[in-house]
Every structure is written in structure tokens, then in C-alpha cells.
Amino acid sequence: MKKRKNKHPIDIHVGEQMRLARIYANQRLEAENLPKITLKKIAEILDVSQQQVSKYEKGEDRITASKLYNLAVILQVSVSYFFEGYKEKDTNMTYSVSYKL
């Protein structure tokens, strides 16, 4: 398996948002005297290792759409939450799209 050398800015942003969503979810749960959502628990639900969840949060690995959706359900946020605050100009990539009708 080829290892990526550079982290993509969107992967880093999504990872940071994942971590924040987990922290906020735990604050809500703590206020209600409910057990916290640990990395281990998230890993079990997503069927990945705890190390993999940590890599997602650091932007070292990309999370799949299905796992991101499941994570949104677990943390009670919308999928779009993970992309909030991201600016396209943060990337060095330019995209052009053309459609044939």
C-alpha cells in the first residue's frame, strides 16, 4: 500500500472537525451524566482500530463517506458539519468542470 506523503487540507479540516464534534458530544453527555464517547467506542462502531480513528482525526488518512455518515449519527451532527469553515482557497488545486448537455 502506497503511503501518502502530504496530507490534503480537506482531510486535515475534516479530522479537526471530527475531534471537535467528539469533544462537544462528550460535553453534552457529561452534562447529562452519561458515559463519554471514547476513541475506542467510535472505533468499535465504525469497525476500525482506535489507531485508525486517531489517524482520521489527524488528517493522516481519509475517512470514507459511509464512515463519515455513521460518525455524524454517533456524534449527532450533520455530515456537512465536518466541512463547515473550510475554504477552497486553502488548497493549491484548481478544478474545472464542464458538462455536455
C-alpha positions as CSV (number, residue, x, y, z in Angstrom):
1,M,0.0,0.0,0.0
2,K,1.4,3.4,-1.0
3,K,1.7,5.9,1.8
4,R,0.6,9.4,1.1
5,K,3.4,11.9,1.8
6,N,1.3,15.1,2.1
7,K,-1.9,15.5,4.0
8,H,-4.6,17.1,1.9
9,P,-6.0,20.3,3.6
10,I,-9.6,19.0,3.4
11,D,-8.6,15.8,5.2
12,I,-6.9,17.8,7.9
13,H,-10.0,20.0,8.3
14,V,-12.4,17.1,8.4
15,G,-10.2,15.4,11.0
16,E,-10.2,18.6,13.2
17,Q,-13.9,18.8,12.9
18,M,-14.3,15.1,13.9
19,R,-12.2,15.8,17.0
20,L,-14.2,18.9,17.9
21,A,-17.5,17.1,17.4
22,R,-16.4,14.3,19.7
23,I,-15.4,16.9,22.3
24,Y,-18.7,18.7,22.1
25,A,-20.7,15.5,22.2
26,N,-18.8,14.4,25.3
27,Q,-19.5,17.8,26.9
28,R,-23.3,17.3,26.3
29,L,-23.1,13.7,27.6
30,E,-21.2,14.7,30.7
31,A,-23.8,17.4,31.4
32,E,-26.4,14.7,31.4
33,N,-24.3,12.3,33.5
34,L,-24.0,9.9,30.5
35,P,-20.9,7.9,29.5
36,K,-18.5,9.7,27.2
37,I,-17.8,8.6,23.6
38,T,-14.2,7.3,23.5
39,L,-12.0,6.8,20.5
40,K,-12.3,3.1,21.4
41,K,-16.1,3.2,21.2
42,I,-16.0,5.1,17.9
43,A,-13.6,2.6,16.5
44,E,-15.8,-0.3,17.5
45,I,-18.9,1.3,15.9
46,L,-17.0,2.2,12.7
47,D,-15.3,-1.3,12.7
48,V,-11.8,0.1,12.5
49,S,-8.9,0.3,15.0
50,Q,-8.6,3.0,17.6
51,Q,-5.3,4.0,15.8
52,Q,-7.3,4.4,12.6
53,V,-9.8,6.8,14.3
54,S,-6.8,8.8,15.6
55,K,-5.4,8.9,12.0
56,Y,-8.7,10.2,10.8
57,E,-8.7,13.0,13.4
58,K,-5.1,14.0,12.4
59,G,-6.0,14.0,8.7
60,E,-3.4,11.3,8.1
61,D,-5.9,9.0,6.5
62,R,-9.1,9.8,4.6
63,I,-12.4,8.6,6.1
64,T,-14.9,7.0,3.7
65,A,-18.3,8.6,3.1
66,S,-20.1,5.8,4.8
67,K,-18.0,6.0,7.9
68,L,-18.3,9.8,8.0
69,Y,-22.1,9.4,7.8
70,N,-22.1,6.9,10.7
71,L,-19.8,9.2,12.7
72,A,-22.2,12.1,12.1
73,V,-25.0,9.9,13.5
74,I,-22.9,8.9,16.5
75,L,-21.9,12.4,17.4
76,Q,-25.3,13.9,16.5
77,V,-24.1,16.4,13.9
78,S,-24.9,16.8,10.2
79,V,-22.5,15.4,7.7
80,S,-22.0,19.0,6.4
81,Y,-20.6,19.9,9.9
82,F,-17.3,18.2,9.0
83,F,-16.9,20.7,6.1
84,E,-18.0,23.8,7.8
85,G,-15.4,26.6,7.8
86,Y,-13.4,25.0,5.1
87,K,-12.3,27.4,2.3
88,E,-11.5,26.2,-1.1
89,K,-8.6,28.7,-1.3
90,D,-6.9,26.6,1.4
91,T,-5.9,24.1,-1.3
92,N,-3.4,24.6,-4.1
93,M,-5.7,22.8,-6.5
94,T,-7.9,24.3,-9.2
95,Y,-10.8,22.4,-10.6
96,S,-12.6,22.9,-13.8
97,V,-15.8,21.2,-14.6
98,S,-17.5,21.1,-17.9
99,Y,-20.8,19.5,-18.8
100,K,-22.2,18.3,-22.1
101,L,-25.9,18.6,-22.4
